[in-house]
Amino acid sequence: MVFGTFDGIHAGHLDLFRQAKEYGDPSTGSGQAYLIVVVGRDVNIEKIKGYLPKNSEIERFKEVQKNKLVNEALLGNKEDPYKIIEQIKPDIICLGYDQKYFAEDLEKELKNRGLDIKIFRMKPFEPEKYHSSIINKK
C-alpha cells in the first residue's frame, strides 16, 4: 500500500509504484505484489499543504486507477487517514522517499491500533526533476 496526492502522475510516481510492487509476497501469480494506492482527499491535502491540488480528488483517483502498475486505487478517509489501513490491513506500507506527513507517526499509530505492518521507505527517482512541487510550478 502506498499513499499520496498524485496530482499529475509523473515518472517519480511510476518509479514509486514499481518499487512498491517489488515488496511482499506476490499473490497475483504475475511475479509482482498486489499494489493498493491510496489517493489523498482534497480536504486533507489542503490541511497539510495549505492549498488544494491542481486536480480534484476524483480526477487524481481516476488517473491512478488507470495506471497499469496499480491493482487497486482507493480514496483516503477524510476524518482519519489511518482508518483505511485498519480496513484493508496491508502486509506492507511503502512510503515515498520524502513523505513526511502521515509517515511521522505511522509506526506508533499502527502499534496503537494493534496492526503489525512492515514499513519501507522507497528510494528517490531523479528528485531534482520528478517532484510534484517542481513539476506543478511549471
Sequence and secondary structure as in RCSB ss.txt:
>XXXX:A:sequence
MVFGTFDGIHAGHLDLFRQAKEYGDPSTGSGQAYLIVVVGRDVNIEKIKGYLPKNSEIERFKEVQKNKLVNEALL
GNKEDPYKIIEQIKPDIICLGYDQKYFAEDLEKELKNRGLDIKIFRMKPFEPEKYHSSIINKK
>XXXX:A:secstr
 EEE  SS  HHHHHHHHHHHTSS   SSSSS   EEEE  HHHHHHHHSS  SS HHHHHHHHHH TT SEEEE
  SS TTHHHHHH  SEEEE TT  TTTTTHHHHHHHTT   EEEE   SSTTTS HHHHTT 
